[in-house]
Amino acid sequence: MEIFVGIVLLIVAIILVVTVLLQSSESNGMGALSGAADTFMAKNKAKGIEAKLAQLTKICAIVFVVLSIVMMFVA
């Protein structure tokens, strides 16, 4: 049981790291000065993807914490 929980915990940790790295930063930086203007459709598409990534990150974080607590009692 300990090995199974450990493997699932490792997989969730990797997914969590990837989802955090795929999210864009909140600051625009020099985007307005460099001409990096987005169209309306691109902004909405990006917001949809960002929302899904944020949701997946929250779910993975909760699963990670729960599995960490389970791992503490199993080991």
All heavy atoms as a GROMACS GRO file, in nm:
protein
  546
    1MET      N    1   0.082  -0.119   0.000
    1MET     CA    2   0.000   0.000   0.000
    1MET      C    3   0.087   0.126   0.000
    1MET      O    4   0.054   0.224  -0.066
    1MET     CB    5  -0.092  -0.003   0.123
    1MET     CG    6  -0.189   0.108   0.131
    1MET     SD    7  -0.313   0.090   0.003
    1MET     CE    8  -0.417   0.224   0.038
    2GLU      N    9   0.197   0.120   0.074
    2GLU     CA   10   0.287   0.235   0.082
    2GLU      C   11   0.348   0.266  -0.054
    2GLU      O   12   0.361   0.383  -0.092
    2GLU     CB   13   0.398   0.206   0.184
    2GLU     CG   14   0.493   0.321   0.204
    2GLU     CD   15   0.601   0.288   0.307
    2GLU    OE1   16   0.588   0.185   0.374
    2GLU    OE2   17   0.695   0.366   0.317
    3ILE      N   18   0.383   0.162  -0.129
    3ILE     CA   19   0.442   0.182  -0.261
    3ILE      C   20   0.340   0.244  -0.357
    3ILE      O   21   0.372   0.336  -0.433
    3ILE     CB   22   0.497   0.049  -0.316
    3ILE    CG1   23   0.613   0.002  -0.230
    3ILE    CG2   24   0.541   0.064  -0.461
    3ILE    CD1   25   0.662  -0.138  -0.263
    4PHE      N   26   0.216   0.196  -0.352
    4PHE     CA   27   0.111   0.249  -0.440
    4PHE      C   28   0.085   0.396  -0.412
    4PHE      O   29   0.080   0.478  -0.505
    4PHE     CB   30  -0.018   0.167  -0.423
    4PHE     CG   31  -0.134   0.222  -0.499
    4PHE    CD1   32  -0.140   0.208  -0.638
    4PHE    CD2   33  -0.237   0.289  -0.435
    4PHE    CE1   34  -0.246   0.259  -0.709
    4PHE    CE2   35  -0.343   0.340  -0.505
    4PHE     CZ   36  -0.348   0.326  -0.643
    5VAL      N   37   0.072   0.431  -0.287
    5VAL     CA   38   0.047   0.571  -0.250
    5VAL      C   39   0.166   0.658  -0.288
    5VAL      O   40   0.151   0.771  -0.335
    5VAL     CB   41   0.013   0.585  -0.100
    5VAL    CG1   42   0.001   0.731  -0.058
    5VAL    CG2   43  -0.116   0.511  -0.067
    6GLY      N   44   0.286   0.604  -0.271
    6GLY     CA   45   0.407   0.678  -0.309
    6GLY      C   46   0.415   0.705  -0.458
    6GLY      O   47   0.452   0.815  -0.500
    7ILE      N   48   0.378   0.606  -0.539
    7ILE     CA   49   0.380   0.624  -0.684
    7ILE      C   50   0.275   0.726  -0.727
    7ILE      O   51   0.303   0.814  -0.809
    7ILE     CB   52   0.359   0.489  -0.755
    7ILE    CG1   53   0.482   0.399  -0.733
    7ILE    CG2   54   0.332   0.507  -0.903
    7ILE    CD1   55   0.464   0.257  -0.780
    8VAL      N   56   0.155   0.716  -0.671
    8VAL     CA   57   0.049   0.813  -0.704
    8VAL      C   58   0.090   0.952  -0.659
    8VAL      O   59   0.067   1.051  -0.731
    8VAL     CB   60  -0.086   0.770  -0.642
    8VAL    CG1   61  -0.191   0.876  -0.662
    8VAL    CG2   62  -0.132   0.637  -0.700
    9LEU      N   63   0.152   0.964  -0.543
    9LEU     CA   64   0.199   1.093  -0.493
    9LEU      C   65   0.304   1.152  -0.587
    9LEU      O   66   0.301   1.272  -0.614
    9LEU     CB   67   0.255   1.077  -0.352
    9LEU     CG   68   0.294   1.203  -0.277
    9LEU    CD1   69   0.172   1.290  -0.253
    9LEU    CD2   70   0.358   1.168  -0.145
   10LEU      N   71   0.393   1.070  -0.637
   10LEU     CA   72   0.496   1.117  -0.730
   10LEU      C   73   0.433   1.166  -0.861
   10LEU      O   74   0.471   1.272  -0.912
   10LEU     CB   75   0.596   1.005  -0.758
   10LEU     CG   76   0.711   1.039  -0.852
   10LEU    CD1   77   0.800   1.144  -0.789
   10LEU    CD2   78   0.790   0.914  -0.884
   11ILE      N   79   0.336   1.093  -0.912
   11ILE     CA   80   0.269   1.132  -1.036
   11ILE      C   81   0.194   1.264  -1.018
   11ILE      O   82   0.202   1.354  -1.102
   11ILE     CB   83   0.174   1.020  -1.084
   11ILE    CG1   84   0.256   0.898  -1.129
   11ILE    CG2   85   0.083   1.069  -1.197
   11ILE    CD1   86   0.174   0.774  -1.155
   12VAL      N   87   0.124   1.277  -0.905
   12VAL     CA   88   0.051   1.402  -0.878
   12VAL      C   89   0.149   1.518  -0.862
   12VAL      O   90   0.121   1.629  -0.907
   12VAL     CB   91  -0.039   1.386  -0.754
   12VAL    CG1   92  -0.098   1.518  -0.709
   12VAL    CG2   93  -0.151   1.287  -0.782
   13ALA      N   94   0.262   1.494  -0.799
   13ALA     CA   95   0.362   1.600  -0.782
   13ALA      C   96   0.416   1.648  -0.917
   13ALA      O   97   0.431   1.769  -0.939
   13ALA     CB   98   0.476   1.551  -0.694
   14ILE      N   99   0.441   1.555  -1.008
   14ILE     CA  100   0.490   1.592  -1.141
   14ILE      C  101   0.384   1.671  -1.216
   14ILE      O  102   0.414   1.774  -1.278
   14ILE     CB  103   0.534   1.466  -1.219
   14ILE    CG1  104   0.659   1.408  -1.154
   14ILE    CG2  105   0.559   1.499  -1.366
   14ILE    CD1  106   0.697   1.271  -1.207
   15ILE      N  107   0.259   1.626  -1.210
   15ILE     CA  108   0.150   1.699  -1.275
   15ILE      C  109   0.135   1.838  -1.216
   15ILE      O  110   0.113   1.936  -1.288
   15ILE     CB  111   0.018   1.619  -1.266
   15ILE    CG1  112   0.028   1.491  -1.347
   15ILE    CG2  113  -0.100   1.703  -1.314
   15ILE    CD1  114  -0.088   1.396  -1.327
   16LEU      N  115   0.148   1.850  -1.084
   16LEU     CA  116   0.138   1.980  -1.017
   16LEU      C  117   0.247   2.075  -1.064
   16LEU      O  118   0.220   2.192  -1.094
   16LEU     CB  119   0.143   1.961  -0.866
   16LEU     CG  120   0.124   2.083  -0.779
   16LEU    CD1  121  -0.013   2.144  -0.802
   16LEU    CD2  122   0.140   2.046  -0.633
   17VAL      N  123   0.369   2.027  -1.073
   17VAL     CA  124   0.480   2.111  -1.119
   17VAL      C  125   0.457   2.156  -1.264
   17VAL      O  126   0.476   2.273  -1.298
   17VAL     CB  127   0.614   2.036  -1.105
   17VAL    CG1  128   0.725   2.109  -1.178
   17VAL    CG2  129   0.649   2.018  -0.959
   18VAL      N  130   0.412   2.065  -1.348
   18VAL     CA  131   0.390   2.098  -1.489
   18VAL      C  132   0.278   2.201  -1.504
   18VAL      O  133   0.291   2.297  -1.581
   18VAL     CB  134   0.361   1.970  -1.571
   18VAL    CG1  135   0.312   2.005  -1.711
   18VAL    CG2  136   0.484   1.882  -1.578
   19THR      N  137   0.169   2.183  -1.430
   19THR     CA  138   0.059   2.279  -1.442
   19THR      C  139   0.098   2.417  -1.392
   19THR      O  140   0.056   2.518  -1.449
   19THR     CB  141  -0.067   2.231  -1.367
   19THR    OG1  142  -0.037   2.208  -1.231
   19THR    CG2  143  -0.124   2.107  -1.430
   20VAL      N  144   0.179   2.423  -1.289
   20VAL     CA  145   0.224   2.554  -1.240
   20VAL      C  146   0.317   2.620  -1.342
   20VAL      O  147   0.307   2.740  -1.368
   20VAL     CB  148   0.294   2.540  -1.103
   20VAL    CG1  149   0.366   2.668  -1.064
   20VAL    CG2  150   0.194   2.502  -0.996
   21LEU      N  151   0.404   2.542  -1.403
   21LEU     CA  152   0.496   2.598  -1.501
   21LEU      C  153   0.427   2.641  -1.630
   21LEU      O  154   0.475   2.732  -1.698
   21LEU     CB  155   0.607   2.498  -1.533
   21LEU     CG  156   0.709   2.474  -1.422
   21LEU    CD1  157   0.806   2.366  -1.462
   21LEU    CD2  158   0.783   2.602  -1.388
   22LEU      N  159   0.316   2.577  -1.664
   22LEU     CA  160   0.244   2.612  -1.787
   22LEU      C  161   0.162   2.740  -1.773
   22LEU      O  162   0.126   2.802  -1.874
   22LEU     CB  163   0.151   2.498  -1.829
   22LEU     CG  164   0.217   2.377  -1.891
   22LEU    CD1  165   0.114   2.269  -1.918
   22LEU    CD2  166   0.289   2.415  -2.019
   23GLN      N  167   0.134   2.782  -1.651
   23GLN     CA  168   0.056   2.904  -1.632
   23GLN      C  169   0.140   3.026  -1.662
   23GLN      O  170   0.260   3.030  -1.632
   23GLN     CB  171   0.003   2.911  -1.488
   23GLN     CG  172  -0.099   2.806  -1.458
   23GLN     CD  173  -0.150   2.816  -1.316
   23GLN    OE1  174  -0.130   2.916  -1.248
   23GLN    NE2  175  -0.216   2.711  -1.272
   24SER      N  176   0.076   3.126  -1.722
   24SER     CA  177   0.149   3.248  -1.751
   24SER      C  178   0.148   3.338  -1.628
   24SER      O  179   0.060   3.327  -1.542
   24SER     CB  180   0.086   3.321  -1.869
   24SER     OG  181  -0.046   3.359  -1.837
   25SER      N  182   0.242   3.430  -1.622
   25SER     CA  183   0.249   3.520  -1.509
   25SER      C  184   0.139   3.625  -1.519
   25SER      O  185   0.087   3.653  -1.626
   25SER     CB  186   0.386   3.587  -1.503
   25SER     OG  187   0.404   3.669  -1.616
   26GLU      N  188   0.106   3.686  -1.407
   26GLU     CA  189  -0.001   3.785  -1.404
   26GLU      C  190   0.043   3.921  -1.457
   26GLU      O  191  -0.037   3.999  -1.502
   26GLU     CB  192  -0.052   3.800  -1.260
   26GLU     CG  193  -0.121   3.677  -1.207
   26GLU     CD  194  -0.251   3.647  -1.280
   26GLU    OE1  195  -0.321   3.741  -1.321
   26GLU    OE2  196  -0.280   3.528  -1.297
   27SER      N  197   0.172   3.951  -1.452
   27SER     CA  198   0.219   4.081  -1.496
   27SER      C  199   0.240   4.082  -1.648
   27SER      O  200   0.286   3.984  -1.706
   27SER     CB  201   0.349   4.118  -1.426
   27SER     OG  202   0.451   4.028  -1.464
   28ASN      N  203   0.208   4.193  -1.709
   28ASN     CA  204   0.225   4.205  -1.854
   28ASN      C  205   0.366   4.246  -1.892
   28ASN      O  206   0.407   4.227  -2.005
   28ASN     CB  207   0.126   4.308  -1.911
   28ASN     CG  208  -0.015   4.256  -1.907
   28ASN    OD1  209  -0.035   4.135  -1.910
   28ASN    ND2  210  -0.111   4.346  -1.900
   29GLY      N  211   0.438   4.303  -1.800
   29GLY     CA  212   0.575   4.344  -1.829
   29GLY      C  213   0.580   4.451  -1.936
   29GLY      O  214   0.512   4.551  -1.928
   30MET      N  215   0.659   4.430  -2.039
   30MET     CA  216   0.677   4.526  -2.147
   30MET      C  217   0.587   4.493  -2.267
   30MET      O  218   0.613   4.538  -2.377
   30MET     CB  219   0.824   4.526  -2.192
   30MET     CG  220   0.922   4.567  -2.084
   30MET     SD  221   0.925   4.743  -2.058
   30MET     CE  222   1.007   4.795  -2.206
   31GLY      N  223   0.484   4.414  -2.247
   31GLY     CA  224   0.399   4.370  -2.357
   31GLY      C  225   0.334   4.485  -2.433
   31GLY      O  226   0.326   4.484  -2.555
   32ALA      N  227   0.290   4.586  -2.361
   32ALA     CA  228   0.222   4.699  -2.426
   32ALA      C  229   0.320   4.783  -2.507
   32ALA      O  230   0.284   4.839  -2.610
   32ALA     CB  231   0.154   4.785  -2.320
   33LEU      N  232   0.443   4.790  -2.465
   33LEU     CA  233   0.542   4.871  -2.536
   33LEU      C  234   0.602   4.798  -2.655
   33LEU      O  235   0.645   4.860  -2.751
   33LEU     CB  236   0.654   4.912  -2.440
   33LEU     CG  237   0.612   5.001  -2.323
   33LEU    CD1  238   0.731   5.027  -2.232
   33LEU    CD2  239   0.554   5.131  -2.374
   34SER      N  240   0.603   4.666  -2.650
   34SER     CA  241   0.666   4.591  -2.758
   34SER      C  242   0.568   4.553  -2.868
   34SER      O  243   0.603   4.484  -2.962
   34SER     CB  244   0.732   4.465  -2.703
   34SER     OG  245   0.633   4.378  -2.651
   35GLY      N  246   0.443   4.596  -2.857
   35GLY     CA  247   0.346   4.568  -2.961
   35GLY      C  248   0.286   4.429  -2.952
   35GLY      O  249   0.240   4.374  -3.052
   36ALA      N  250   0.283   4.372  -2.835
   36ALA     CA  251   0.229   4.238  -2.817
   36ALA      C  252   0.080   4.244  -2.786
   36ALA      O  253   0.034   4.192  -2.687
   36ALA     CB  254   0.305   4.166  -2.707
   37ALA      N  255   0.004   4.309  -2.872
   37ALA     CA  256  -0.139   4.321  -2.851
   37ALA      C  257  -0.208   4.194  -2.899
   37ALA      O  258  -0.177   4.142  -3.006
   37ALA     CB  259  -0.192   4.442  -2.926
   38ASP      N  260  -0.302   4.145  -2.820
   38ASP     CA  261  -0.376   4.024  -2.856
   38ASP      C  262  -0.513   4.062  -2.910
   38ASP      O  263  -0.569   4.164  -2.875
   38ASP     CB  264  -0.396   3.934  -2.733
   38ASP     CG  265  -0.267   3.871  -2.687
   38ASP    OD1  266  -0.180   3.846  -2.774
   38ASP    OD2  267  -0.252   3.847  -2.566
   39THR      N  268  -0.566   3.976  -2.994
   39THR     CA  269  -0.701   3.998  -3.044
   39THR      C  270  -0.800   3.955  -2.937
   39THR      O  271  -0.765   3.889  -2.840
   39THR     CB  272  -0.724   3.916  -3.172
   39THR    OG1  273  -0.713   3.778  -3.141
   39THR    CG2  274  -0.625   3.955  -3.280
   40PHE      N  275  -0.925   3.991  -2.957
   40PHE     CA  276  -1.029   3.958  -2.860
   40PHE      C  277  -1.044   3.807  -2.846
   40PHE      O  278  -1.056   3.755  -2.736
   40PHE     CB  279  -1.161   4.021  -2.904
   40PHE     CG  280  -1.277   3.988  -2.815
   40PHE    CD1  281  -1.286   4.046  -2.689
   40PHE    CD2  282  -1.374   3.899  -2.854
   40PHE    CE1  283  -1.391   4.016  -2.606
   40PHE    CE2  284  -1.479   3.868  -2.772
   40PHE     CZ  285  -1.488   3.927  -2.647
   41MET      N  286  -1.042   3.734  -2.958
   41MET     CA  287  -1.059   3.589  -2.954
   41MET      C  288  -0.940   3.522  -2.887
   41MET      O  289  -0.955   3.426  -2.813
   41MET     CB  290  -1.078   3.533  -3.096
   41MET     CG  291  -1.206   3.581  -3.162
   41MET     SD  292  -1.353   3.533  -3.071
   41MET     CE  293  -1.361   3.362  -3.113
   42ALA      N  294  -0.820   3.571  -2.909
   42ALA     CA  295  -0.702   3.512  -2.848
   42ALA      C  296  -0.703   3.532  -2.697
   42ALA      O  297  -0.664   3.444  -2.622
   42ALA     CB  298  -0.575   3.572  -2.909
   43LYS      N  299  -0.751   3.648  -2.653
   43LYS     CA  300  -0.759   3.674  -2.510
   43LYS      C  301  -0.859   3.580  -2.444
   43LYS      O  302  -0.834   3.527  -2.337
   43LYS     CB  303  -0.798   3.819  -2.483
   43LYS     CG  304  -0.687   3.918  -2.505
   43LYS     CD  305  -0.732   4.058  -2.468
   43LYS     CE  306  -0.621   4.158  -2.490
   43LYS     NZ  307  -0.662   4.294  -2.455
   44ASN      N  308  -0.975   3.561  -2.507
   44ASN     CA  309  -1.076   3.472  -2.448
   44ASN      C  310  -1.029   3.328  -2.447
   44ASN      O  311  -1.056   3.254  -2.354
   44ASN     CB  312  -1.208   3.484  -2.525
   44ASN     CG  313  -1.279   3.613  -2.494
   44ASN    OD1  314  -1.252   3.676  -2.393
   44ASN    ND2  315  -1.368   3.654  -2.583
   45LYS      N  316  -0.960   3.287  -2.552
   45LYS     CA  317  -0.908   3.151  -2.556
   45LYS      C  318  -0.803   3.132  -2.448
   45LYS      O  319  -0.801   3.030  -2.380
   45LYS     CB  320  -0.850   3.121  -2.694
   45LYS     CG  321  -0.802   2.979  -2.711
   45LYS     CD  322  -0.751   2.954  -2.851
   45LYS     CE  323  -0.705   2.811  -2.866
   45LYS     NZ  324  -0.649   2.786  -2.999
   46ALA      N  325  -0.717   3.230  -2.432
   46ALA     CA  326  -0.613   3.220  -2.330
   46ALA      C  327  -0.674   3.216  -2.191
   46ALA      O  328  -0.627   3.144  -2.104
   46ALA     CB  329  -0.516   3.337  -2.343
   47LYS      N  330  -0.779   3.295  -2.170
   47LYS     CA  331  -0.843   3.295  -2.038
   47LYS      C  332  -0.907   3.160  -2.010
   47LYS      O  333  -0.906   3.113  -1.898
   47LYS     CB  334  -0.947   3.407  -2.029
   47LYS     CG  335  -0.886   3.544  -2.016
   47LYS     CD  336  -0.993   3.650  -2.001
   47LYS     CE  337  -0.932   3.788  -1.993
   47LYS     NZ  338  -1.034   3.892  -1.981
   48GLY      N  339  -0.963   3.097  -2.112
   48GLY     CA  340  -1.023   2.965  -2.094
   48GLY      C  341  -0.920   2.861  -2.058
   48GLY      O  342  -0.940   2.781  -1.968
   49ILE      N  343  -0.807   2.865  -2.126
   49ILE     CA  344  -0.699   2.770  -2.098
   49ILE      C  345  -0.640   2.799  -1.961
   49ILE      O  346  -0.612   2.707  -1.884
   49ILE     CB  347  -0.591   2.777  -2.208
   49ILE    CG1  348  -0.649   2.726  -2.341
   49ILE    CG2  349  -0.468   2.698  -2.169
   49ILE    CD1  350  -0.560   2.749  -2.460
   50GLU      N  351  -0.621   2.926  -1.930
   50GLU     CA  352  -0.567   2.964  -1.799
   50GLU      C  353  -0.661   2.921  -1.687
   50GLU      O  354  -0.615   2.877  -1.582
   50GLU     CB  355  -0.542   3.114  -1.792
   50GLU     CG  356  -0.425   3.161  -1.875
   50GLU     CD  357  -0.293   3.107  -1.825
   50GLU    OE1  358  -0.273   3.096  -1.702
   50GLU    OE2  359  -0.208   3.073  -1.909
   51ALA      N  360  -0.790   2.935  -1.710
   51ALA     CA  361  -0.887   2.895  -1.608
   51ALA      C  362  -0.881   2.745  -1.585
   51ALA      O  363  -0.887   2.698  -1.470
   51ALA     CB  364  -1.027   2.938  -1.649
   52LYS      N  365  -0.869   2.668  -1.692
   52LYS     CA  366  -0.860   2.523  -1.679
   52LYS      C  367  -0.730   2.482  -1.610
   52LYS      O  368  -0.730   2.390  -1.527
   52LYS     CB  369  -0.871   2.457  -1.816
   52LYS     CG  370  -1.009   2.465  -1.875
   52LYS     CD  371  -1.017   2.405  -2.012
   52LYS     CE  372  -1.155   2.426  -2.070
   52LYS     NZ  373  -1.164   2.380  -2.208
   53LEU      N  374  -0.620   2.549  -1.642
   53LEU     CA  375  -0.494   2.520  -1.575
   53LEU      C  376  -0.500   2.555  -1.426
   53LEU      O  377  -0.447   2.481  -1.343
   53LEU     CB  378  -0.379   2.596  -1.641
   53LEU     CG  379  -0.319   2.533  -1.765
   53LEU    CD1  380  -0.216   2.627  -1.828
   53LEU    CD2  381  -0.255   2.400  -1.734
   54ALA      N  382  -0.564   2.666  -1.394
   54ALA     CA  383  -0.578   2.705  -1.254
   54ALA      C  384  -0.664   2.603  -1.178
   54ALA      O  385  -0.631   2.565  -1.065
   54ALA     CB  386  -0.640   2.843  -1.244
   55GLN      N  387  -0.771   2.556  -1.242
   55GLN     CA  388  -0.857   2.455  -1.181
   55GLN      C  389  -0.780   2.325  -1.158
   55GLN      O  390  -0.788   2.264  -1.051
   55GLN     CB  391  -0.978   2.430  -1.271
   55GLN     CG  392  -1.075   2.329  -1.218
   55GLN     CD  393  -1.175   2.391  -1.124
   55GLN    OE1  394  -1.192   2.512  -1.124
   55GLN    NE2  395  -1.241   2.310  -1.048
   56LEU      N  396  -0.704   2.283  -1.259
   56LEU     CA  397  -0.626   2.160  -1.248
   56LEU      C  398  -0.519   2.173  -1.140
   56LEU      O  399  -0.492   2.078  -1.066
   56LEU     CB  400  -0.563   2.125  -1.383
   56LEU     CG  401  -0.484   1.995  -1.392
   56LEU    CD1  402  -0.575   1.876  -1.361
   56LEU    CD2  403  -0.422   1.981  -1.529
   57THR      N  404  -0.460   2.291  -1.128
   57THR     CA  405  -0.359   2.314  -1.025
   57THR      C  406  -0.420   2.302  -0.885
   57THR      O  407  -0.361   2.240  -0.796
   57THR     CB  408  -0.295   2.453  -1.043
   57THR    OG1  409  -0.241   2.462  -1.174
   57THR    CG2  410  -0.186   2.476  -0.941
   58LYS      N  411  -0.538   2.359  -0.867
   58LYS     CA  412  -0.605   2.350  -0.737
   58LYS      C  413  -0.639   2.206  -0.702
   58LYS      O  414  -0.618   2.162  -0.588
   58LYS     CB  415  -0.732   2.435  -0.737
   58LYS     CG  416  -0.707   2.583  -0.742
   58LYS     CD  417  -0.836   2.659  -0.756
   58LYS     CE  418  -0.810   2.806  -0.783
   58LYS     NZ  419  -0.934   2.881  -0.809
   59ILE      N  420  -0.690   2.132  -0.799
   59ILE     CA  421  -0.726   1.992  -0.774
   59ILE      C  422  -0.602   1.910  -0.740
   59ILE      O  423  -0.602   1.831  -0.645
   59ILE     CB  424  -0.800   1.933  -0.896
   59ILE    CG1  425  -0.936   1.999  -0.911
   59ILE    CG2  426  -0.813   1.782  -0.885
   59ILE    CD1  427  -1.007   1.966  -1.041
   60CYS      N  428  -0.494   1.930  -0.816
   60CYS     CA  429  -0.370   1.856  -0.790
   60CYS      C  430  -0.312   1.890  -0.654
   60CYS      O  431  -0.258   1.804  -0.585
   60CYS     CB  432  -0.268   1.883  -0.900
   60CYS     SG  433  -0.303   1.800  -1.054
   61ALA      N  434  -0.321   2.016  -0.615
   61ALA     CA  435  -0.269   2.058  -0.484
   61ALA      C  436  -0.347   1.992  -0.371
   61ALA      O  437  -0.288   1.944  -0.274
   61ALA     CB  438  -0.274   2.209  -0.472
   62ILE      N  439  -0.479   1.986  -0.386
   62ILE     CA  440  -0.561   1.922  -0.283
   62ILE      C  441  -0.531   1.773  -0.275
   62ILE      O  442  -0.514   1.717  -0.166
   62ILE     CB  443  -0.710   1.947  -0.311
   62ILE    CG1  444  -0.743   2.095  -0.289
   62ILE    CG2  445  -0.799   1.860  -0.223
   62ILE    CD1  446  -0.879   2.137  -0.341
   63VAL      N  447  -0.522   1.707  -0.391
   63VAL     CA  448  -0.490   1.564  -0.393
   63VAL      C  449  -0.352   1.539  -0.334
   63VAL      O  450  -0.331   1.442  -0.261
   63VAL     CB  451  -0.501   1.509  -0.537
   63VAL    CG1  452  -0.447   1.368  -0.547
   63VAL    CG2  453  -0.645   1.514  -0.585
   64PHE      N  454  -0.256   1.628  -0.364
   64PHE     CA  455  -0.121   1.614  -0.312
   64PHE      C  456  -0.120   1.621  -0.160
   64PHE      O  457  -0.054   1.540  -0.094
   64PHE     CB  458  -0.031   1.723  -0.371
   64PHE     CG  459   0.112   1.713  -0.328
   64PHE    CD1  460   0.198   1.624  -0.390
   64PHE    CD2  461   0.162   1.793  -0.227
   64PHE    CE1  462   0.330   1.614  -0.351
   64PHE    CE2  463   0.293   1.784  -0.187
   64PHE     CZ  464   0.378   1.694  -0.249
   65VAL      N  465  -0.192   1.716  -0.103
   65VAL     CA  466  -0.196   1.730   0.043
   65VAL      C  467  -0.263   1.609   0.107
   65VAL      O  468  -0.214   1.554   0.207
   65VAL     CB  469  -0.268   1.862   0.082
   65VAL    CG1  470  -0.298   1.866   0.231
   65VAL    CG2  471  -0.186   1.981   0.041
   66VAL      N  472  -0.375   1.565   0.049
   66VAL     CA  473  -0.446   1.448   0.104
   66VAL      C  474  -0.358   1.324   0.097
   66VAL      O  475  -0.348   1.247   0.194
   66VAL     CB  476  -0.580   1.427   0.030
   66VAL    CG1  477  -0.642   1.294   0.067
   66VAL    CG2  478  -0.675   1.541   0.060
   67LEU      N  479  -0.292   1.303  -0.017
   67LEU     CA  480  -0.204   1.186  -0.029
   67LEU      C  481  -0.084   1.195   0.065
   67LEU      O  482  -0.038   1.092   0.116
   67LEU     CB  483  -0.156   1.170  -0.174
   67LEU     CG  484  -0.257   1.112  -0.271
   67LEU    CD1  485  -0.200   1.112  -0.412
   67LEU    CD2  486  -0.298   0.972  -0.232
   68SER      N  487  -0.035   1.315   0.090
   68SER     CA  488   0.076   1.331   0.184
   68SER      C  489   0.032   1.292   0.324
   68SER      O  490   0.107   1.227   0.399
   68SER     CB  491   0.127   1.474   0.183
   68SER     OG  492   0.180   1.508   0.057
   69ILE      N  493  -0.090   1.331   0.361
   69ILE     CA  494  -0.142   1.294   0.493
   69ILE      C  495  -0.164   1.143   0.501
   69ILE      O  496  -0.129   1.079   0.601
   69ILE     CB  497  -0.270   1.373   0.523
   69ILE    CG1  498  -0.237   1.521   0.540
   69ILE    CG2  499  -0.340   1.319   0.649
   69ILE    CD1  500  -0.359   1.612   0.545
   70VAL      N  501  -0.217   1.085   0.394
   70VAL     CA  502  -0.238   0.939   0.391
   70VAL      C  503  -0.103   0.868   0.401
   70VAL      O  504  -0.090   0.767   0.472
   70VAL     CB  505  -0.314   0.898   0.263
   70VAL    CG1  506  -0.311   0.748   0.242
   70VAL    CG2  507  -0.457   0.948   0.268
   71MET      N  508  -0.005   0.919   0.331
   71MET     CA  509   0.129   0.857   0.334
   71MET      C  510   0.189   0.861   0.474
   71MET      O  511   0.259   0.768   0.514
   71MET     CB  512   0.220   0.933   0.235
   71MET     CG  513   0.352   0.868   0.215
   71MET     SD  514   0.332   0.718   0.119
   71MET     CE  515   0.498   0.697   0.064
   72MET      N  516   0.158   0.966   0.550
   72MET     CA  517   0.209   0.976   0.686
   72MET      C  518   0.152   0.865   0.773
   72MET      O  519   0.223   0.808   0.855
   72MET     CB  520   0.172   1.114   0.744
   72MET     CG  521   0.226   1.139   0.882
   72MET     SD  522   0.186   1.304   0.943
   72MET     CE  523   0.009   1.300   0.949
   73PHE      N  524   0.026   0.832   0.754
   73PHE     CA  525  -0.036   0.726   0.836
   73PHE      C  526  -0.006   0.586   0.786
   73PHE      O  527  -0.006   0.492   0.865
   73PHE     CB  528  -0.189   0.748   0.842
   73PHE     CG  529  -0.227   0.868   0.923
   73PHE    CD1  530  -0.292   0.976   0.863
   73PHE    CD2  531  -0.198   0.875   1.058
   73PHE    CE1  532  -0.327   1.087   0.938
   73PHE    CE2  533  -0.234   0.984   1.134
   73PHE     CZ  534  -0.298   1.091   1.073
   74VAL      N  535   0.022   0.570   0.657
   74VAL     CA  536   0.051   0.439   0.600
   74VAL      C  537   0.193   0.396   0.635
   74VAL      O  538   0.218   0.279   0.668
   74VAL     CB  539   0.031   0.439   0.447
   74VAL    CG1  540   0.084   0.312   0.384
   74VAL    CG2  541  -0.116   0.457   0.413
   75ALA      N  542   0.285   0.490   0.631
   75ALA     CA  543   0.427   0.456   0.653
   75ALA      C  544   0.458   0.425   0.798
   75ALA      O  545   0.398   0.446   0.891
   75ALA     CB  546   0.515   0.570   0.606
   0.00000   0.00000   0.00000
